[in-house]
Amino acid sequence: MAYANIRCLRRAWNRPTRGPFVTLTIETWPLAKLQPYAKNAKVHGADQVAKIAASMAEFGWTVPCLVGEDGELIAGHGRVLAATQLGLTEAPVIVLGHLTEAQRRAYRIADNKLTELGSWDEALLSAELQDLLADDYDLSLVGFDAFLIGTEMRGLTTIRSGASAYPAVQAFRDLAADVRSILGPDTAISYAADWSEYFGHQPGDGSGDVFFHLDPLWSDGNVDFVGIDNYMPLSDWRDGFEHADAAEGWPAIYDRAYLQANIAGGEGYDWFYASAADRTAQVRTPITDGAAGKPWVFRYKDLRAWWSNAHYDRIGGVESGTPTAWAPESKPIWFTELGCPAIDRGTNQPNVFFDPKSSESFVPYFSRGWRDDAIQRAYLEATYLFWGYAANNPVSSVYGGRMVHVPECAAWTWDARPYPFFPALTDVWTDGANWRLGHWLTGRLSLLDRLHFACAQDTEVLDLQFRMSSFAIAEAMSCPVRC
């Protein structure tokens, strides 16, 4: 087989129209002569086009467009969109007249796909960025337009130095100011809060205290968005057909309507489990707020109410007469992480991961422990589509954008290590074995899936249907209809 491959390569090199030795000439064409390819699979959102335009304005048009003799674009669709935005009328082009129609189609894909296979040397990248910062260079011009000052430090942010003083929150505000002084006004800055942390601190010590402890940070002028690492549960599925959700008529854990009903509903919105015993028995306690009538204060899933209302701390259960610094609808929400492990019933508890080497290794509630790529896919589809619908995602009266800024919602996780070498080379990367049941999207999502997700960037109402083209049984399974 190896010999056959070498023969194929040698035969390819002998073709006069292929290889690196074709004479190429840069020409200048009217921009209007360049025609986009109707079936171009690469999606360029408004944010990316704006970044390309800024780069072209700073560095010039350094990479010519690749076109056929008929003017149809082979590579450079994003640059043409950026040039139009800049008001340019001419473009540098290289005519690839030697390519067949099939080669043109293949090159369009390869030109984009091959760049994804590279990875960053993070130490060298960090050193380069630090040097640029030392020269007061605008890092937004190199594609870095957001900066997180911390992530999921709930253990720090909830420490009090007095009845209502949270020193770590003030430290993060100071840090945000320092970062702003370095990065300037064009870089979005925030903190990525845990999904159980972003909305407030409720000590649960019998005091009745309720503090919107991160509000000083969210309202700070140096913080541009509310960052949430979103691993909220979207299901409560069990064995058999008698458990509560099956009894309500939901057909399966993978059902999109079922999962979406739990994005702003179910556990963490309508009810909670007061104990592990209650969870086992499905004894659900409604989330209420007595005479105050603000149950959203205790609902970590009620993003809309939290975002659109003034916040009032409660000391000893008594609501303050003065609101916190948070201004309703003042800043967008970004899901700085959004993910689900590829394990059976992962949506029951998306925040856990299985790692035998870790003391924090868990499988989701009521999981049978087998690999399940389909539930990971169903979780992402349900979530992205839900927030893509305008009815679920209101427009701010302050900044004019949606509550949840879908283009910046980051699915967790896409590994920079090249697949399939990661996870296969476990002698190089010792966490490779964790890929099988983990949150990794690398090696699971197809190119078509990634393009579908990219389409969400400028779409208010998404009507995308994701279909599995094939299903491979990798191990023995025994599963009833409702699994």
SEKE-732626 format. One record per residue (C-alpha): residue in three letters; chain; x, y, z. Coordinates in nm, 2 decimals. Layout:
% SEKE-732626
> ALA / A / X / Y / Z
...
END
This chain:
% SEKE-732626
> MET / A / 0.00 / 0.00 / 0.00
> ALA / A / 0.28 / 0.24 / 0.08
> TYR / A / 0.45 / 0.17 / -0.25
> ALA / A / 0.12 / 0.23 / -0.43
> ASN / A / 0.09 / 0.57 / -0.26
> ILE / A / 0.45 / 0.67 / -0.36
> ARG / A / 0.37 / 0.58 / -0.72
> CYS / A / 0.06 / 0.80 / -0.71
> LEU / A / 0.26 / 1.09 / -0.58
> ARG / A / 0.53 / 1.04 / -0.84
> ARG / A / 0.27 / 1.04 / -1.11
> ALA / A / 0.11 / 1.36 / -0.97
> TRP / A / 0.45 / 1.54 / -0.98
> ASN / A / 0.49 / 1.44 / -1.34
> ARG / A / 0.18 / 1.62 / -1.45
> PRO / A / 0.28 / 1.95 / -1.60
> THR / A / -0.02 / 2.15 / -1.46
> ARG / A / 0.04 / 2.05 / -1.10
> GLY / A / 0.29 / 2.12 / -0.83
> PRO / A / 0.48 / 2.42 / -0.72
> PHE / A / 0.65 / 2.50 / -1.05
> VAL / A / 0.37 / 2.67 / -1.24
> THR / A / 0.46 / 3.02 / -1.33
> LEU / A / 0.22 / 3.26 / -1.15
> THR / A / 0.18 / 3.64 / -1.21
> ILE / A / 0.01 / 3.89 / -0.99
> GLU / A / -0.24 / 4.11 / -1.19
> THR / A / -0.46 / 4.40 / -1.09
> TRP / A / -0.83 / 4.35 / -1.18
> PRO / A / -1.14 / 4.56 / -1.12
> LEU / A / -1.31 / 4.44 / -0.80
> ALA / A / -1.64 / 4.41 / -0.99
> LYS / A / -1.48 / 4.15 / -1.22
> LEU / A / -1.43 / 3.90 / -0.93
> GLN / A / -1.73 / 3.67 / -0.89
> PRO / A / -1.80 / 3.47 / -0.57
> TYR / A / -1.83 / 3.10 / -0.60
> ALA / A / -2.20 / 3.01 / -0.55
> LYS / A / -2.13 / 2.70 / -0.35
> ASN / A / -1.85 / 2.84 / -0.13
> ALA / A / -1.87 / 2.65 / 0.19
> LYS / A / -1.65 / 2.89 / 0.39
> VAL / A / -1.87 / 3.13 / 0.59
> HIS / A / -1.75 / 3.48 / 0.66
> GLY / A / -1.94 / 3.66 / 0.94
> ALA / A / -1.96 / 4.03 / 0.98
> ASP / A / -1.71 / 4.03 / 1.27
> GLN / A / -1.45 / 3.84 / 1.07
> VAL / A / -1.50 / 4.06 / 0.76
> ALA / A / -1.45 / 4.37 / 0.98
> LYS / A / -1.12 / 4.22 / 1.12
> ILE / A / -1.00 / 4.14 / 0.77
> ALA / A / -1.08 / 4.49 / 0.67
> ALA / A / -0.88 / 4.63 / 0.97
> SER / A / -0.59 / 4.41 / 0.88
> MET / A / -0.59 / 4.52 / 0.52
> ALA / A / -0.61 / 4.89 / 0.63
> GLU / A / -0.30 / 4.83 / 0.85
> PHE / A / -0.08 / 4.61 / 0.64
> GLY / A / -0.21 / 4.66 / 0.29
> TRP / A / -0.36 / 4.40 / 0.06
> THR / A / -0.07 / 4.15 / 0.09
> VAL / A / -0.24 / 3.82 / -0.02
> PRO / A / -0.38 / 3.83 / -0.38
> CYS / A / -0.71 / 3.66 / -0.46
> LEU / A / -0.70 / 3.34 / -0.66
> VAL / A / -0.93 / 3.33 / -0.95
> GLY / A / -1.02 / 3.13 / -1.26
> GLU / A / -0.98 / 3.28 / -1.61
> ASP / A / -1.36 / 3.35 / -1.59
> GLY / A / -1.32 / 3.57 / -1.28
> GLU / A / -1.47 / 3.32 / -1.04
> LEU / A / -1.31 / 3.32 / -0.70
> ILE / A / -1.11 / 3.02 / -0.59
> ALA / A / -0.97 / 3.18 / -0.28
> GLY / A / -1.02 / 3.53 / -0.13
> HIS / A / -1.39 / 3.56 / -0.07
> GLY / A / -1.34 / 3.72 / 0.27
> ARG / A / -1.08 / 3.97 / 0.13
> VAL / A / -1.32 / 4.07 / -0.14
> LEU / A / -1.60 / 4.14 / 0.12
> ALA / A / -1.35 / 4.34 / 0.33
> ALA / A / -1.23 / 4.54 / 0.02
> THR / A / -1.59 / 4.62 / -0.06
> GLN / A / -1.64 / 4.74 / 0.30
> LEU / A / -1.32 / 4.96 / 0.26
> GLY / A / -1.45 / 5.11 / -0.06
> LEU / A / -1.17 / 4.97 / -0.28
> THR / A / -1.23 / 4.93 / -0.65
> GLU / A / -0.93 / 4.71 / -0.76
> ALA / A / -0.78 / 4.38 / -0.64
> PRO / A / -0.46 / 4.19 / -0.68
> VAL / A / -0.53 / 3.85 / -0.83
> ILE / A / -0.34 / 3.54 / -0.95
> VAL / A / -0.51 / 3.36 / -1.23
> LEU / A / -0.50 / 2.98 / -1.18
> GLY / A / -0.58 / 2.89 / -1.54
> HIS / A / -0.41 / 2.55 / -1.52
> LEU / A / -0.66 / 2.40 / -1.27
> THR / A / -0.94 / 2.18 / -1.39
> GLU / A / -1.29 / 2.25 / -1.25
> ALA / A / -1.25 / 1.96 / -1.01
> GLN / A / -0.92 / 2.09 / -0.89
> ARG / A / -1.07 / 2.44 / -0.83
> ARG / A / -1.34 / 2.29 / -0.61
> ALA / A / -1.09 / 2.08 / -0.42
> TYR / A / -0.85 / 2.38 / -0.38
> ARG / A / -1.12 / 2.59 / -0.22
> ILE / A / -1.16 / 2.34 / 0.05
> ALA / A / -0.79 / 2.26 / 0.09
> ASP / A / -0.70 / 2.63 / 0.12
> ASN / A / -0.92 / 2.66 / 0.43
> LYS / A / -0.89 / 2.32 / 0.57
> LEU / A / -0.51 / 2.28 / 0.57
> THR / A / -0.46 / 2.59 / 0.78
> GLU / A / -0.68 / 2.44 / 1.05
> LEU / A / -0.43 / 2.15 / 1.09
> GLY / A / -0.16 / 2.38 / 1.23
> SER / A / -0.13 / 2.46 / 1.60
> TRP / A / 0.02 / 2.74 / 1.81
> ASP / A / 0.34 / 2.72 / 2.02
> GLU / A / 0.18 / 2.89 / 2.31
> ALA / A / 0.51 / 3.00 / 2.48
> LEU / A / 0.64 / 3.16 / 2.16
> LEU / A / 0.30 / 3.32 / 2.09
> SER / A / 0.28 / 3.46 / 2.44
> ALA / A / 0.63 / 3.61 / 2.40
> GLU / A / 0.54 / 3.77 / 2.06
> LEU / A / 0.22 / 3.92 / 2.20
> GLN / A / 0.41 / 4.06 / 2.50
> ASP / A / 0.66 / 4.22 / 2.27
> LEU / A / 0.38 / 4.38 / 2.07
> LEU / A / 0.22 / 4.50 / 2.39
> ALA / A / 0.55 / 4.65 / 2.50
> ASP / A / 0.54 / 4.84 / 2.17
> ASP / A / 0.18 / 4.96 / 2.24
> TYR / A / 0.06 / 4.77 / 1.93
> ASP / A / -0.31 / 4.72 / 1.89
> LEU / A / -0.36 / 4.34 / 1.93
> SER / A / -0.70 / 4.35 / 1.77
> LEU / A / -0.52 / 4.39 / 1.44
> VAL / A / -0.38 / 4.04 / 1.48
> GLY / A / -0.71 / 3.88 / 1.55
> PHE / A / -0.72 / 3.89 / 1.93
> ASP / A / -1.02 / 4.10 / 2.01
> ALA / A / -1.12 / 3.97 / 2.36
> PHE / A / -0.94 / 3.90 / 2.68
> LEU / A / -1.05 / 3.71 / 2.99
> ILE / A / -0.90 / 3.82 / 3.32
> GLY / A / -0.99 / 3.50 / 3.49
> THR / A / -1.22 / 3.20 / 3.47
> GLU / A / -1.44 / 3.00 / 3.72
> MET / A / -1.27 / 3.13 / 4.04
> ARG / A / -1.58 / 3.08 / 4.25
> GLY / A / -1.38 / 2.98 / 4.55
> LEU / A / -1.22 / 3.32 / 4.55
> THR / A / -1.51 / 3.55 / 4.44
> THR / A / -1.74 / 3.42 / 4.72
> ILE / A / -1.49 / 3.49 / 5.00
> ARG / A / -1.61 / 3.77 / 5.22
> SER / A / -1.39 / 4.00 / 5.44
> GLY / A / -1.70 / 4.14 / 5.61
> ALA / A / -2.08 / 4.10 / 5.60
> SER / A / -2.10 / 4.22 / 5.23
> ALA / A / -1.74 / 4.28 / 5.12
> TYR / A / -1.59 / 4.06 / 4.84
> PRO / A / -1.22 / 4.15 / 4.81
> ALA / A / -1.15 / 3.92 / 4.51
> VAL / A / -1.42 / 4.09 / 4.31
> GLN / A / -1.25 / 4.43 / 4.37
> ALA / A / -0.92 / 4.27 / 4.28
> PHE / A / -1.07 / 4.16 / 3.94
> ARG / A / -1.19 / 4.51 / 3.88
> ASP / A / -0.84 / 4.64 / 3.95
> LEU / A / -0.70 / 4.38 / 3.71
> ALA / A / -0.95 / 4.48 / 3.44
> ALA / A / -0.84 / 4.84 / 3.47
> ASP / A / -0.48 / 4.73 / 3.43
> VAL / A / -0.55 / 4.52 / 3.13
> ARG / A / -0.75 / 4.80 / 2.97
> SER / A / -0.46 / 5.04 / 3.01
> ILE / A / -0.25 / 4.79 / 2.82
> LEU / A / -0.49 / 4.66 / 2.55
> GLY / A / -0.68 / 4.99 / 2.48
> PRO / A / -1.04 / 5.05 / 2.40
> ASP / A / -1.09 / 4.81 / 2.11
> THR / A / -1.04 / 4.48 / 2.30
> ALA / A / -1.34 / 4.33 / 2.48
> ILE / A / -1.25 / 4.24 / 2.84
> SER / A / -1.44 / 4.03 / 3.09
> TYR / A / -1.43 / 3.75 / 3.35
> ALA / A / -1.56 / 3.40 / 3.27
> ALA / A / -1.78 / 3.31 / 3.56
> ASP / A / -1.90 / 2.96 / 3.64
> TRP / A / -2.26 / 2.90 / 3.56
> SER / A / -2.34 / 2.86 / 3.93
> GLU / A / -2.15 / 3.18 / 4.01
> TYR / A / -2.24 / 3.45 / 3.77
> PHE / A / -2.58 / 3.54 / 3.91
> GLY / A / -2.50 / 3.59 / 4.28
> HIS / A / -2.39 / 3.45 / 4.61
> GLN / A / -2.64 / 3.27 / 4.83
> PRO / A / -2.44 / 3.13 / 5.12
> GLY / A / -2.71 / 2.89 / 5.23
> ASP / A / -2.61 / 2.92 / 5.59
> GLY / A / -2.95 / 3.00 / 5.72
> SER / A / -2.88 / 3.38 / 5.73
> GLY / A / -3.11 / 3.45 / 5.43
> ASP / A / -2.83 / 3.66 / 5.28
> VAL / A / -2.84 / 3.71 / 4.90
> PHE / A / -2.57 / 3.91 / 4.73
> PHE / A / -2.52 / 3.99 / 4.36
> HIS / A / -2.16 / 3.98 / 4.45
> LEU / A / -2.02 / 4.01 / 4.09
> ASP / A / -2.24 / 4.31 / 4.00
> PRO / A / -1.95 / 4.55 / 4.08
> LEU / A / -1.75 / 4.37 / 3.82
> TRP / A / -2.02 / 4.32 / 3.56
> SER / A / -2.11 / 4.69 / 3.58
> ASP / A / -1.75 / 4.81 / 3.57
> GLY / A / -1.66 / 5.04 / 3.28
> ASN / A / -1.36 / 4.83 / 3.19
> VAL / A / -1.57 / 4.51 / 3.15
> ASP / A / -1.76 / 4.47 / 2.82
> PHE / A / -1.97 / 4.16 / 2.86
> VAL / A / -2.10 / 3.91 / 3.12
> GLY / A / -1.89 / 3.59 / 3.07
> ILE / A / -2.05 / 3.26 / 3.16
> ASP / A / -1.90 / 2.91 / 3.13
> ASN / A / -2.24 / 2.75 / 3.06
> TYR / A / -2.27 / 2.38 / 3.17
> MET / A / -2.63 / 2.40 / 3.29
> PRO / A / -2.82 / 2.07 / 3.29
> LEU / A / -3.07 / 2.01 / 3.01
> SER / A / -3.21 / 1.68 / 3.12
> ASP / A / -3.30 / 1.46 / 3.41
> TRP / A / -3.32 / 1.12 / 3.23
> ARG / A / -3.32 / 0.78 / 3.40
> ASP / A / -3.36 / 0.41 / 3.32
> GLY / A / -3.69 / 0.28 / 3.21
> PHE / A / -4.02 / 0.45 / 3.12
> GLU / A / -4.16 / 0.55 / 3.46
> HIS / A / -3.92 / 0.83 / 3.56
> ALA / A / -4.07 / 1.18 / 3.57
> ASP / A / -3.96 / 1.32 / 3.23
> ALA / A / -4.06 / 1.01 / 3.04
> ALA / A / -4.40 / 1.01 / 3.22
> GLU / A / -4.45 / 1.36 / 3.09
> GLY / A / -4.44 / 1.23 / 2.74
> TRP / A / -4.09 / 1.32 / 2.63
> PRO / A / -3.98 / 1.05 / 2.38
> ALA / A / -3.60 / 1.04 / 2.44
> ILE / A / -3.31 / 1.23 / 2.60
> TYR / A / -3.20 / 1.33 / 2.24
> ASP / A / -3.53 / 1.50 / 2.16
> ARG / A / -3.45 / 1.86 / 2.07
> ALA / A / -3.77 / 2.00 / 2.21
> TYR / A / -3.71 / 1.82 / 2.54
> LEU / A / -3.36 / 1.96 / 2.57
> GLN / A / -3.47 / 2.31 / 2.47
> ALA / A / -3.76 / 2.30 / 2.72
> ASN / A / -3.49 / 2.27 / 2.99
> ILE / A / -3.28 / 2.57 / 2.88
> ALA / A / -3.52 / 2.81 / 3.05
> GLY / A / -3.70 / 2.54 / 3.25
> GLY / A / -3.66 / 2.23 / 3.45
> GLU / A / -3.38 / 2.20 / 3.71
> GLY / A / -3.24 / 2.54 / 3.81
> TYR / A / -3.54 / 2.72 / 3.68
> ASP / A / -3.87 / 2.56 / 3.79
> TRP / A / -3.74 / 2.33 / 4.07
> PHE / A / -3.43 / 2.20 / 4.25
> TYR / A / -3.32 / 1.89 / 4.44
> ALA / A / -3.28 / 1.96 / 4.81
> SER / A / -3.06 / 1.65 / 4.86
> ALA / A / -2.90 / 1.35 / 4.69
> ALA / A / -3.18 / 1.14 / 4.82
> ASP / A / -3.44 / 1.37 / 4.66
> ARG / A / -3.25 / 1.35 / 4.33
> THR / A / -3.26 / 0.97 / 4.34
> ALA / A / -3.63 / 0.97 / 4.42
> GLN / A / -3.71 / 1.27 / 4.19
> VAL / A / -3.86 / 1.47 / 4.47
> ARG / A / -3.85 / 1.81 / 4.31
> THR / A / -3.88 / 2.13 / 4.53
> PRO / A / -4.03 / 2.43 / 4.34
> ILE / A / -3.81 / 2.74 / 4.33
> THR / A / -4.02 / 3.02 / 4.49
> ASP / A / -3.95 / 3.35 / 4.67
> GLY / A / -4.24 / 3.39 / 4.91
> ALA / A / -4.38 / 3.74 / 4.96
> ALA / A / -4.09 / 3.90 / 4.76
> GLY / A / -4.22 / 3.74 / 4.45
> LYS / A / -3.88 / 3.73 / 4.27
> PRO / A / -3.81 / 3.36 / 4.21
> TRP / A / -3.56 / 3.45 / 3.93
> VAL / A / -3.32 / 3.56 / 4.20
> PHE / A / -3.26 / 3.19 / 4.28
> ARG / A / -3.29 / 3.06 / 3.92
> TYR / A / -2.95 / 3.03 / 3.76
> LYS / A / -3.12 / 2.95 / 3.43
> ASP / A / -3.33 / 3.26 / 3.42
> LEU / A / -3.09 / 3.47 / 3.22
> ARG / A / -3.36 / 3.69 / 3.08
> ALA / A / -3.49 / 3.80 / 3.42
> TRP / A / -3.14 / 3.84 / 3.57
> TRP / A / -3.03 / 4.05 / 3.27
> SER / A / -3.34 / 4.27 / 3.24
> ASN / A / -3.41 / 4.35 / 3.60
> ALA / A / -3.25 / 4.57 / 3.87
> HIS / A / -3.07 / 4.37 / 4.14
> TYR / A / -3.12 / 4.42 / 4.51
> ASP / A / -2.91 / 4.25 / 4.78
> ARG / A / -3.07 / 4.09 / 5.08
> ILE / A / -2.91 / 4.10 / 5.42
> GLY / A / -3.08 / 3.86 / 5.66
> GLY / A / -3.34 / 3.80 / 5.40
> VAL / A / -3.44 / 4.17 / 5.39
> GLU / A / -3.42 / 4.33 / 5.05
> SER / A / -3.22 / 4.65 / 5.03
> GLY / A / -3.39 / 4.97 / 4.92
> THR / A / -3.11 / 5.05 / 4.69
> PRO / A / -3.02 / 4.85 / 4.38
> THR / A / -2.67 / 4.73 / 4.30
> ALA / A / -2.46 / 4.89 / 4.03
> TRP / A / -2.60 / 4.66 / 3.76
> ALA / A / -2.80 / 4.85 / 3.50
> PRO / A / -3.07 / 4.63 / 3.34
> GLU / A / -2.99 / 4.52 / 2.98
> SER / A / -2.66 / 4.71 / 2.99
> LYS / A / -2.42 / 4.44 / 2.86
> PRO / A / -2.44 / 4.13 / 2.65
> ILE / A / -2.39 / 3.77 / 2.77
> TRP / A / -2.12 / 3.56 / 2.61
> PHE / A / -2.10 / 3.19 / 2.68
> THR / A / -1.73 / 3.18 / 2.72
> GLU / A / -1.76 / 2.80 / 2.74
> LEU / A / -2.05 / 2.59 / 2.63
> GLY / A / -2.02 / 2.21 / 2.62
> CYS / A / -2.13 / 1.86 / 2.71
> PRO / A / -1.92 / 1.54 / 2.75
> ALA / A / -1.96 / 1.27 / 2.49
> ILE / A / -2.09 / 1.02 / 2.75
> ASP / A / -2.42 / 0.86 / 2.81
> ARG / A / -2.67 / 1.11 / 2.95
> GLY / A / -2.42 / 1.38 / 2.94
> THR / A / -2.69 / 1.65 / 2.94
> ASN / A / -2.79 / 1.54 / 3.29
> GLN / A / -2.47 / 1.69 / 3.43
> PRO / A / -2.26 / 1.86 / 3.15
> ASN / A / -2.01 / 2.01 / 3.39
> VAL / A / -1.84 / 1.68 / 3.50
> PHE / A / -1.57 / 1.49 / 3.32
> PHE / A / -1.43 / 1.14 / 3.35
> ASP / A / -1.06 / 1.11 / 3.42
> PRO / A / -0.94 / 0.82 / 3.63
> LYS / A / -0.62 / 1.01 / 3.72
> SER / A / -0.82 / 1.30 / 3.88
> SER / A / -0.98 / 1.33 / 4.22
> GLU / A / -1.26 / 1.52 / 4.04
> SER / A / -1.35 / 1.25 / 3.80
> PHE / A / -1.72 / 1.19 / 3.77
> VAL / A / -1.98 / 1.06 / 3.52
> PRO / A / -2.31 / 1.25 / 3.49
> TYR / A / -2.60 / 1.16 / 3.71
> PHE / A / -2.75 / 0.82 / 3.62
> SER / A / -2.51 / 0.77 / 3.33
> ARG / A / -2.42 / 0.41 / 3.23
> GLY / A / -2.07 / 0.53 / 3.15
> TRP / A / -2.06 / 0.45 / 2.78
> ARG / A / -1.95 / 0.68 / 2.50
> ASP / A / -2.23 / 0.88 / 2.33
> ASP / A / -2.13 / 1.13 / 2.07
> ALA / A / -2.50 / 1.18 / 1.98
> ILE / A / -2.59 / 1.34 / 2.31
> GLN / A / -2.30 / 1.59 / 2.28
> ARG / A / -2.42 / 1.68 / 1.93
> ALA / A / -2.78 / 1.71 / 2.05
> TYR / A / -2.68 / 1.94 / 2.33
> LEU / A / -2.50 / 2.18 / 2.10
> GLU / A / -2.77 / 2.18 / 1.84
> ALA / A / -3.04 / 2.24 / 2.09
> THR / A / -2.85 / 2.52 / 2.26
> TYR / A / -2.72 / 2.71 / 1.96
> LEU / A / -3.06 / 2.69 / 1.78
> PHE / A / -3.25 / 2.80 / 2.10
> TRP / A / -3.05 / 3.12 / 2.14
> GLY / A / -3.05 / 3.18 / 1.77
> TYR / A / -3.43 / 3.23 / 1.77
> ALA / A / -3.52 / 3.60 / 1.83
> ALA / A / -3.82 / 3.50 / 2.06
> ASN / A / -3.57 / 3.35 / 2.31
> ASN / A / -3.31 / 3.62 / 2.29
> PRO / A / -3.44 / 3.98 / 2.34
> VAL / A / -3.28 / 4.29 / 2.21
> SER / A / -3.12 / 4.53 / 2.46
> SER / A / -3.28 / 4.88 / 2.48
> VAL / A / -2.93 / 5.00 / 2.59
> TYR / A / -2.68 / 4.87 / 2.33
> GLY / A / -2.92 / 4.75 / 2.06
> GLY / A / -2.78 / 4.39 / 2.04
> ARG / A / -2.92 / 4.06 / 2.16
> MET / A / -2.90 / 3.95 / 2.52
> VAL / A / -2.69 / 3.64 / 2.44
> HIS / A / -2.43 / 3.73 / 2.18
> VAL / A / -2.43 / 3.40 / 1.98
> PRO / A / -2.13 / 3.47 / 1.76
> GLU / A / -1.90 / 3.47 / 2.06
> CYS / A / -2.05 / 3.16 / 2.23
> ALA / A / -1.76 / 2.92 / 2.24
> ALA / A / -1.83 / 2.55 / 2.21
> TRP / A / -1.60 / 2.36 / 2.45
> THR / A / -1.37 / 2.22 / 2.34
> TRP / A / -1.17 / 2.23 / 2.01
> ASP / A / -0.82 / 2.11 / 2.08
> ALA / A / -0.53 / 2.27 / 1.89
> ARG / A / -0.34 / 1.94 / 1.90
> PRO / A / -0.39 / 1.78 / 1.55
> TYR / A / -0.64 / 1.50 / 1.52
> PRO / A / -0.60 / 1.21 / 1.50
> PHE / A / -0.25 / 1.23 / 1.65
> PHE / A / -0.43 / 1.36 / 1.95
> PRO / A / -0.58 / 1.15 / 2.11
> ALA / A / -0.39 / 0.85 / 1.95
> LEU / A / -0.04 / 0.94 / 2.07
> THR / A / -0.09 / 0.87 / 2.44
> ASP / A / 0.29 / 0.84 / 2.48
> VAL / A / 0.31 / 1.21 / 2.38
> TRP / A / -0.02 / 1.34 / 2.54
> THR / A / -0.12 / 1.15 / 2.85
> ASP / A / -0.47 / 1.28 / 2.85
> GLY / A / -0.55 / 1.11 / 2.52
> ALA / A / -0.75 / 0.84 / 2.68
> ASN / A / -0.99 / 1.10 / 2.82
> TRP / A / -1.10 / 1.21 / 2.47
> ARG / A / -1.33 / 0.91 / 2.43
> LEU / A / -1.58 / 1.03 / 2.70
> GLY / A / -1.47 / 1.39 / 2.72
> HIS / A / -1.59 / 1.73 / 2.60
> TRP / A / -1.36 / 1.73 / 2.29
> LEU / A / -1.53 / 1.82 / 1.96
> THR / A / -1.21 / 1.75 / 1.77
> GLY / A / -1.26 / 1.44 / 1.56
> ARG / A / -1.63 / 1.43 / 1.63
> LEU / A / -1.78 / 1.72 / 1.44
> SER / A / -1.75 / 1.72 / 1.06
> LEU / A / -1.66 / 2.01 / 0.84
> LEU / A / -2.02 / 2.05 / 0.75
> ASP / A / -2.12 / 2.07 / 1.11
> ARG / A / -1.87 / 2.35 / 1.18
> LEU / A / -1.99 / 2.54 / 0.88
> HIS / A / -2.35 / 2.51 / 1.01
> PHE / A / -2.24 / 2.66 / 1.34
> ALA / A / -2.06 / 2.94 / 1.16
> CYS / A / -2.38 / 3.03 / 0.99
> ALA / A / -2.52 / 3.14 / 1.32
> GLN / A / -2.29 / 3.45 / 1.33
> ASP / A / -2.53 / 3.68 / 1.15
> THR / A / -2.86 / 3.50 / 1.17
> GLU / A / -3.13 / 3.61 / 1.41
> VAL / A / -3.36 / 3.31 / 1.34
> LEU / A / -3.19 / 2.99 / 1.27
> ASP / A / -3.38 / 2.72 / 1.09
> LEU / A / -3.09 / 2.48 / 1.05
> GLN / A / -3.15 / 2.11 / 1.06
> PHE / A / -2.86 / 1.89 / 1.16
> ARG / A / -2.88 / 1.53 / 1.03
> MET / A / -2.65 / 1.24 / 1.11
> SER / A / -2.52 / 1.10 / 0.78
> SER / A / -2.41 / 0.77 / 0.93
> PHE / A / -2.39 / 0.59 / 1.26
> ALA / A / -2.11 / 0.35 / 1.35
> ILE / A / -2.16 / 0.10 / 1.63
> ALA / A / -1.82 / 0.11 / 1.81
> GLU / A / -1.92 / -0.12 / 2.10
> ALA / A / -2.19 / -0.35 / 2.21
> MET / A / -2.50 / -0.16 / 2.32
> SER / A / -2.84 / -0.26 / 2.47
> CYS / A / -3.08 / 0.03 / 2.48
> PRO / A / -3.46 / 0.06 / 2.49
> VAL / A / -3.64 / 0.30 / 2.27
> ARG / A / -3.63 / 0.57 / 2.53
> CYS / A / -3.26 / 0.57 / 2.63
END
